Amino acid sequence: MSKIIENPKRQTLRNNEYYDFQVVQDQLYADSQNDKIFTNLMSKITNRDNVLLAYRNIKKNTGSNTKGTDGKTIAYLARMEPDDLVKFVEAKLRNYQPQAVRRVEIPKPDGKMRPLGIPTISDRLVQQCILQVLEPICEAKFYKHSYGFRPNKSAHQALKQAETYINLGYKVVVDMDLEKFFDRVNHDKLMHLISQKLEDKRVLSLIRRYLTAGVMEHGICVVSKEGTPQGGPLSPLLSNIMLNELDKMLEGRGHKFCGYADDCNIYVKSRRAGMRVMETVRRFLENELRLKINEGKSAVASPTKRKFLGYSFYYFKGIYKLRAHSKSLSKLKDKIREVTNRNVSMNFETRLKKLTEKTRGWVNYFKLADMSYLLIEYELTWIIRGQGQRYVGRQVESFEAGDLVWLGPNLPHCWINTPSDSHEEVEALVVQFDADLS
């Protein structure tokens, strides 16, 4: 695939534009806005530009080297020339039967495990081809206050919208979490919703086969009767198609809400109104979408007492502002302890690099809350290369190589005495790390 990888234009243009597929997607979006019913999409799915764009998108994904049930990675596709890759997709789609996904579990913040379903790399390519055609069609019908897994939408936009609602006087939140949403999506209901947007029987058949491909667990293939397995390119879009029905209901009733995947916050002006909305939504989910609310994670409360996308709110001088939730701070502490654990063998430079990576990611995500000062004022200790001393009041504390030492809020100007000429080295490393955080 060297002809695809080495072209320098991809450095300055978005992939969609580079492969000349943006025009096609824009037209699909416009047609969908005009309520067109789509009947022949296979020619667009197997379009050369679409296939090469799909390859580019799955290749840049960090999971491209993760193996499916066939044991193959992106390297299997990378050996093909562009024309051969297009022919490969066309051949797969003539009589497409996706393979079972590989079950993988990753830890959740609450200590439980989240099941993922990893398709084969060939199935991921086919799914991505389908996604790039279906997404603009669906996006034209999605409501604007749903932000999860959508192009040009982000968690930060959802948080800013929530902050706006609260400061407009909607100071009670109906915080809803759907119970095992991705595992409980009803296939028949989902296919009915998709068929309202398109009448292409071949594409509908492809999606149905994907949903029922099954999961490989301990060498046994378990047929999927419900759910959209997390891990494939199509799963987020299919989930949003289902959740868009909830958005439609809330929008129709004039509610102020923000949704991100299976998390939905509805903002009202009183607890009584919140309880009424919670019951209305519960009935809608159970009767119309055949889904359930996770009672343990859902509540009607002040937004200052709830967590939304890792954030919460606080009241200051007449307005509500975003802050990092205490659980998010605890997760950061755990990551720092993991990296700075002296029982883990690691040289100084590697440990410093890992510490920078962990904290920079946290600071970037929580920049809306302006909480990065926590890293400097009281949260971080620092790893010292050589022996030395520091003054705390009138006390002198000694430290040795590898010790964790808190250097104070003014990192470049801390009171440290070190033997020989190592003082400059310690200071330089601290200044370098502090600059990386800014």
PyMOL commands that set and color helices and strands:
alter all, ss='L'
color gray80, all
select helices_A, chain A and resi 2-5+8-11+15-18+22-33+42-45+48-60+62-65+74-78+82-94+121-139+155-167+181-184+187-195+201-211+235-252+271-289+303-305+326-340+348-369+373-379+411-413+423-437
alter helices_A, ss='H'
color red, helices_A
select strands_A, chain A and resi 101-107+113-118+172-177+215-217+220-222+256-260+263-268+299-301+311-316+319-324+382-383+388-392+395-399+404-405+416-417
alter strands_A, ss='S'
color yellow, strands_A
deselect
rebuild
show_as cartoon
